[in-house]
Amino acid sequence: MTYKIIILFTLLTSSLLSAQVSVSSNEVKNANTVLVTLKEKDINNPKLTFDKHNIKFFEYPNKIDTYYALIPVSYYKKLGNYRIIISYIKNDKKIFKGINIKVVDGKYKSETINVAKGKVSLSKKNKKRTKKEYASAMKIYNTTTDIFYIKDKSIKPINSDITSSFGKKRVYNGSLKSYHSGTDFKASVGTPIKAINDGIVVISEDRFYAGNSIVINHGQGIYSCYFHLSSMNYKSGDYIKKGEIVGLSGSTGRVTGPHLHFSFRVHGIQVDPLQLMKLLNNF
């Protein structure tokens, strides 16, 4: 009996040791994304759990017996140490493996913005509108499709200076309201804005805060967003290729002047778009 237990323990230990698990960084800033890579043969249903959030692994592009998962760390995530629990099925047995990461302060700066009073203190009508728009968008952002549309490295939507970086605390008319959920690029009205990579347009409409908005689903829980456009060239459901013009920059929505607000969502969570692009471009 003891001999059988030893053999079983040896087999299970061997299975655990054979799997190669790595993370892009063991220390991650809030609102950044972590890439988890799992390399193992003949496995099924690989997934992970991060702070009660279940995330599916997908096949790693152009790598055999390798899987990846993206963990979006919320801007509001409590700082400290976390344990990522990875699981998969091999030889009809469920295998578990853990890896540690630490969430650290991104040390984002603050900025003060003055806008029309009606854009800060909302009327009942606009409150109803923004609530409806938010619910509709979040339903899309929380949808994960199995198809991965990205085939090669992503490009910036526009080659210009950054006027407001991601993560800045936003003080509107003297009152702290939010943080900057994207990266703002300098762009006069009518500047062509490019799709950073292939995907399906899932939002193409005028919204209260974001103005004329294009959102592209790149697959597997990844969405890129292009806000405050003066015009939009695609409608929801259209397939768009990297480098094609999603629309022209403008000053629609809650803005102080024309620019492009560029952002990303991963599994529904807003993350630093430039950090995520760099991560994906290392695939």
C-alpha positions in Angstrom: 0.0 0.0 0.0 2.8 2.4 1.0 4.6 1.5 -2.3 1.5 2.4 -4.3 1.2 5.8 -2.5 4.8 6.6 -3.3 4.3 5.7 -7.0 1.2 7.8 -7.2 2.9 10.8 -5.5 5.9 10.4 -7.9 3.6 10.5 -10.9 1.7 13.5 -9.7 4.9 15.4 -8.8 6.4 14.6 -12.3 3.2 16.0 -13.9 3.6 19.2 -11.9 7.3 19.6 -12.7 6.9 18.9 -16.4 4.7 21.9 -17.0 6.5 25.2 -17.6 4.7 28.2 -16.3 6.0 31.8 -16.6 4.8 35.3 -16.1 5.8 38.5 -18.0 6.7 40.1 -14.7 6.4 39.0 -11.0 5.9 42.7 -10.1 3.1 44.6 -11.9 1.7 48.1 -11.6 -2.0 48.6 -11.0 -3.8 49.0 -14.4 -1.1 47.0 -16.2 -1.5 43.5 -17.8 0.3 40.3 -17.0 1.0 37.6 -19.6 1.0 34.1 -18.2 2.5 31.3 -20.4 1.9 27.6 -19.9 3.9 25.0 -21.8 2.7 21.4 -21.5 1.8 18.5 -23.9 -1.6 16.7 -24.1 -3.6 18.8 -21.7 -7.2 20.0 -21.7 -9.2 22.9 -20.2 -6.2 25.1 -19.0 -7.4 28.1 -17.0 -6.3 30.2 -14.1 -7.8 32.0 -11.1 -6.5 35.5 -10.0 -8.2 36.9 -7.0 -11.5 35.0 -7.6 -11.4 36.0 -11.3 -11.4 33.0 -13.6 -9.5 33.4 -16.9 -9.3 31.0 -19.8 -6.0 30.0 -21.5 -5.8 30.2 -25.3 -3.3 28.6 -27.7 -0.2 30.7 -27.9 0.2 31.9 -31.5 2.8 29.9 -33.5 4.0 27.9 -30.5 3.4 24.1 -30.1 1.9 22.8 -26.8 1.9 26.4 -25.4 -0.9 28.4 -24.0 -1.3 32.0 -22.8 -3.6 34.0 -20.6 -3.8 37.8 -20.0 -4.5 39.0 -16.5 -5.7 42.6 -16.4 -4.9 44.2 -13.1 -7.5 46.9 -12.2 -6.5 50.4 -11.5 -8.2 50.1 -8.1 -6.6 46.7 -7.2 -5.4 46.6 -3.7 -1.6 46.6 -3.6 0.2 43.6 -2.3 1.0 39.9 -3.0 -1.3 37.7 -5.0 -1.3 34.0 -5.9 -2.2 32.9 -9.4 -3.6 29.4 -9.4 -3.3 27.5 -12.7 -5.2 24.3 -13.5 -5.5 21.9 -16.4 -6.4 18.2 -17.0 -3.8 15.7 -18.0 -4.2 11.9 -18.1 -7.8 12.4 -16.6 -6.3 14.1 -13.6 -6.7 17.7 -12.6 -3.3 19.4 -12.0 -2.8 22.6 -10.1 0.2 24.9 -10.1 0.7 28.3 -8.4 2.8 31.3 -9.1 3.1 34.6 -7.1 3.0 38.2 -8.4 3.0 41.5 -6.5 0.8 44.5 -7.4 2.7 47.8 -6.9 1.6 51.4 -7.1 1.8 52.8 -10.6 2.4 56.3 -9.1 0.1 58.0 -11.6 0.1 61.8 -11.6 -2.9 64.2 -11.3 -4.3 66.8 -13.7 -7.1 69.4 -13.4 -9.6 69.8 -16.2 -12.3 72.5 -16.7 -15.3 71.5 -18.7 -18.9 72.7 -19.2 -20.9 72.3 -16.0 -23.4 70.0 -17.9 -20.7 67.5 -18.5 -19.9 67.1 -14.8 -23.2 67.6 -13.0 -25.5 65.6 -15.2 -29.2 66.1 -15.8 -31.6 63.2 -15.2 -31.8 62.6 -18.9 -28.1 62.4 -19.3 -27.7 60.3 -16.3 -30.1 57.8 -17.8 -28.3 58.0 -21.1 -24.8 57.4 -19.6 -26.0 54.5 -17.5 -27.5 52.8 -20.6 -24.4 53.4 -22.7 -22.1 52.1 -19.9 -24.2 48.9 -19.4 -24.3 48.2 -23.2 -20.5 48.7 -23.5 -19.7 46.6 -20.5 -21.7 43.7 -21.9 -19.5 43.8 -25.0 -16.2 44.3 -23.1 -17.0 41.2 -20.9 -17.6 39.0 -23.9 -14.7 36.7 -24.7 -14.5 35.2 -28.2 -12.3 32.2 -29.1 -11.1 33.7 -32.4 -7.9 35.7 -32.3 -7.7 38.3 -35.1 -4.3 39.7 -34.4 -1.8 38.2 -36.8 1.3 40.3 -36.4 2.6 43.3 -34.4 0.2 46.2 -33.6 0.8 49.8 -34.6 0.0 53.1 -32.9 -3.3 54.6 -34.1 -1.5 57.9 -34.9 2.1 59.0 -34.8 2.0 62.1 -32.7 2.8 63.4 -29.3 1.1 62.2 -26.2 -0.8 65.0 -24.5 -2.1 63.1 -21.5 -0.7 59.8 -20.4 -2.7 56.9 -19.0 -3.7 56.7 -15.3 -3.7 60.4 -14.4 -6.2 61.3 -11.7 -8.8 63.5 -13.2 -10.0 66.5 -11.3 -12.9 68.1 -13.1 -13.8 71.7 -12.2 -12.0 71.2 -8.8 -13.6 67.9 -7.9 -11.9 64.5 -8.2 -14.1 62.3 -10.5 -12.0 59.6 -12.1 -8.7 58.6 -13.6 -7.6 58.9 -17.2 -8.5 55.5 -18.7 -6.5 55.8 -21.9 -3.7 57.6 -23.7 -4.4 61.0 -25.4 -2.6 61.7 -28.7 -2.3 65.2 -30.2 -4.6 65.4 -33.2 -6.3 68.4 -34.9 -9.8 67.9 -36.2 -9.9 65.6 -39.3 -6.7 63.7 -38.7 -6.9 60.0 -39.9 -6.9 57.4 -37.1 -5.7 53.9 -37.8 -6.8 50.6 -36.5 -3.9 49.2 -34.4 -4.7 45.6 -35.7 -7.3 43.4 -37.3 -10.6 42.8 -35.7 -14.4 43.2 -35.7 -16.0 46.6 -35.0 -18.4 46.1 -32.1 -19.2 49.7 -31.3 -19.7 52.6 -33.7 -21.9 55.3 -32.2 -22.0 58.7 -30.6 -21.8 58.4 -26.8 -22.1 61.1 -24.1 -18.6 61.0 -22.6 -16.6 59.4 -25.5 -18.4 61.2 -28.4 -18.1 59.4 -31.7 -16.6 56.0 -30.7 -15.2 53.1 -32.5 -14.4 49.9 -30.6 -12.6 46.9 -32.1 -12.8 43.3 -30.9 -9.4 41.7 -31.5 -10.6 38.4 -30.0 -10.0 36.5 -26.8 -11.1 39.3 -24.6 -9.1 42.1 -26.1 -10.7 45.4 -27.2 -9.2 48.6 -28.5 -11.1 51.9 -28.3 -10.9 55.2 -30.3 -12.9 58.1 -28.9 -13.9 61.7 -29.7 -13.9 61.2 -33.4 -15.3 63.8 -35.8 -16.4 61.0 -38.2 -16.5 57.2 -38.3 -15.8 55.0 -41.3 -17.0 51.7 -40.0 -20.2 50.4 -38.5 -20.7 47.6 -35.9 -20.1 44.2 -37.4 -17.6 45.3 -40.0 -14.2 43.5 -40.3 -11.3 46.0 -40.2 -7.7 45.4 -41.0 -4.6 46.8 -39.3 -3.8 50.3 -40.6 -7.2 51.0 -42.1 -8.7 54.4 -41.1 -11.4 53.9 -38.4 -12.3 57.6 -38.7 -11.1 61.1 -38.3 -10.1 62.7 -35.0 -12.3 65.4 -33.4 -13.7 66.9 -30.2 -17.0 65.1 -29.7 -18.1 64.1 -26.2 -16.6 65.4 -22.9 -13.4 67.1 -24.1 -11.7 70.5 -23.9 -10.3 70.3 -27.4 -9.6 67.9 -30.4 -7.5 64.9 -29.8 -7.6 61.1 -29.9 -8.4 59.2 -26.7 -7.0 55.7 -27.2 -7.7 52.9 -24.7 -7.8 49.1 -24.2 -10.1 46.7 -22.3 -9.0 43.2 -21.4 -11.7 40.9 -20.0 -13.8 44.0 -19.3 -11.0 45.8 -17.3 -9.4 49.0 -18.4 -5.6 48.7 -18.7 -2.7 50.9 -19.9 -2.9 50.6 -23.7 0.7 51.2 -24.5 1.9 48.7 -21.9 -0.5 46.1 -23.3 0.6 46.8 -26.9 4.2 46.3 -26.0 3.3 43.0 -24.3 1.3 41.7 -27.3 4.0 42.8 -29.7 6.5 40.5 -27.9 4.3 37.4 -28.8 
